[in-house]
Structure formats: C-alpha cells, structure tokens
C-alpha cells in the first residue's frame, strides 16, 4: 500500500486539475505488476535515471517535497525482490511501474488481541 500511496501522491503533485491518473494491475505467471499512469507534464529523459534517488528533486519544478517518496517506494519494492521504474516523455505524461514476485505458497497471518 505504501508504494501505491507514494506513486499516486507523486502523480497528484504534477497532474493538472483536469488531468487523469490511472492505476492498472496485472497478475503474471510469477509476479504482480502495477502501473500508475498520469497525464502530467512528463519528465525529461535525463531526469528519469535520478527519480528514485534520495532527496533528488526535478530542477524545473514549482512543486516541492522532501524528495523521499520515490526513494522509499524503490526501497520497499526492491526489499521484496521486485523492480520499479518510470517511463515518460515531456508533454505526454508519465508511467511508474513496479513488479513484485508472487508468493510460492499461501500464507496466513493471524493477529490476536
């Protein structure tokens, strides 16, 4: 949930009021795949490689944060054996993808009060 929250929160910062954010989920043979697609301004190619670095922020942005949301998302995904990346074109929006491996067996967690 935290990964999706961070990705959607990031999209909300950059999508104009009349823009769109779409979430897609797909179950593949060995993994679950999620994508958050936005109709924001897009990201320059030279910025894509740095998006998931701690404290990094786009130079040409009037929207500021701490610069940790995407780095935290990457840490969570990678700690579970998944992958995370972004695709974008300036003026055409962005898509943030991540995959997580499916569990090999059903596990149940029971909480007691």
Number of C-alpha atoms within 10 A of each C-alpha: 6 12 19 16 12 17 19 18 13 17 23 16 13 19 18 13 8 6 12 14 16 12 14 10 13 11 13 11 8 12 15 16 19 18 20 20 22 25 19 24 16 18 21 15 12 8 14 15 11 14 21 22 15 15 14 16 18 15 9 8 8 8 10 10 11 9 16 17 22 23 19 17 21 21 16 16 19 15 11 11 11 18 17 21 16 17 15 20 15 12 12 13 21 23 23 21 19 22 23 19 17 16 10 7 6 6 7 6 5 5 5 4 2
